[in-house]
Amino acid sequence: MPAVGWLDRRIPERKDRIRRLQLLGASGFAVVVFTHFAEMFDLLPGMRWGVADSPGHYLDLASAVLALTLFPTGYLIHALRQ
């Protein structure tokens, strides 16, 4: 009986991990959108949006890479487990 209880608690944790991957990926997309709005409206000029080798450029790049890695990975894992 204790093994069944452990299994019941373990299954939702796996689904939560997949959801967290997708959520982090979606958050990365939101950061990309924010950086493009910030560049368009010249918000936070210290980030030097649109300039190569600037903090804004690397924030945009890193969040895009995370988004394009984590969101599809979470979706793929979810699809393969069903």
C-alpha angles and dihedrals in degrees: 000000000000090000091058091052090050090050092050091054094044098055097061090048090060092051090048091054091054091048090049091054090052092045093051089049092050089048089054089055089050091053090050090053091048093050091052092050090047090052093047095049095034094241117169096010091190089074089064094219115211095019118118115244092019127128090247091055093051093045090053093046096046094047091048092051091048092047094048091048106040103038097053091040092055091045093048093049090048092049094047093051095055 
